[in-house]
Amino acid sequence: MDVKVLGAARQVGRSAFLVSHKETSILLDYGALTTKVPGFPMHVQPKQVRAIVLSHAHLDHSGAAPIYFLGGKVKLHSTPVTAELSSLLIQDFIKISGQYLPFEFIDLMSMNNSTVSHGYLEPFQIGDLTLEFFDAGHIPGSCITSVEGGSKRLLYTGDINGNETNLLKPSWKSLGEADMVITESTYATADHPERSAVEKEFVDFANAVIERGGVLLVPAFSVGRAQEIAMVLYNHGFKHPVSMDGMALKVNEILLRYQEYLKDPELLRRTLESTEQLVSWSQRRSVVKRPSVIVSPAGMLVGGASVFYNERLARDEKNAIAIVSFQVPGTAGRTLLDKGLTILNGKPTKVKAEVRRFDFSSHSGKSILIDDLKKVKGSPMFLTVHGEEESCISLADVLHQDMGVEARAVVAGEEFHV
Ligand SMILES: [Zn+2]
């Protein structure tokens, strides 16, 4: 089997890997770098590619895939949840960044029509390759992908969370033997704080904000994080109103149709039943006037209803904004977190609302990531990707030292044979 690194080399973004065996070549992910002007992985001619296999729906793994589908010959393989969620996210991507993208809505339609879905633990064939998905625990439908060609086996972690959350089970641990592992490195240098402590701190904070008469805005990604936050509040018996807005509501509908991909679908259903859905501007204008929690995309305050709520709530010190995910440098969310500034009436303005950060990451922290990788049998070679440069290098060093195996923080364009 031959593997070529096309992206996600020493950075988070544009994940893409070309895997070839005999006459069959496939792409594992084909994602975008979701900066203001998006970036893309190295290109491979569509006629060389038989299929794209998506690890999960996030745009840094799926966002450049539509360019392969206009000819109608390439197939997309993913879990059914990933197929629906990636289509939803790419539609939004076209709306926001369409002028910079090398594909249009019609390409996405063609991609949707070329999709073949597979559940976890259901091996399938693409030409000379045999593939299988395992739950990655990162977002609903996310998977670790196994690719077998001849006597060799490659594992690709995609994005992985070894710890369970309220929404999802932990990643699948029995991954067997491999000759090569392509692993994410997002948090390879840091452990997350203990989850139960973060949850308690967050719920205490929400209660305190409401008891002082304020509104708590939680800008949250529509896939996974918005539902997780609502479930944390519900699980802790939160007594005050919680509402949800934007694309998260569409995602809720999809998730409730694919219950086997959730840890406790009944808990999600009850949580959402107790959550008010905000769908009109009259609702949005009135909800900011009463003490409550508003969970709304976009997670980095770039587009979506969270921008409106931020503008309405930022000026009053009774209110608060809880940042619950990583904020990319240059986004409004990052500026708010680092400098306490937001744009009001076109001007950077000091925010009076209290701003707090909570670590609800959906990636494995350092210890569990390394522990899980060490469980892969067969002394595989590791390629560390999808992390800042120092994270990729550090993870490769640790794996090499602890396991005595070859481990490389790869660069784009590097090719390997196993
Ligand atoms: Zn992801």
Residues whose N, C-alpha, C, O or C-beta is under 5 A from the ligand:
A	BS01	ZN	H58 D159
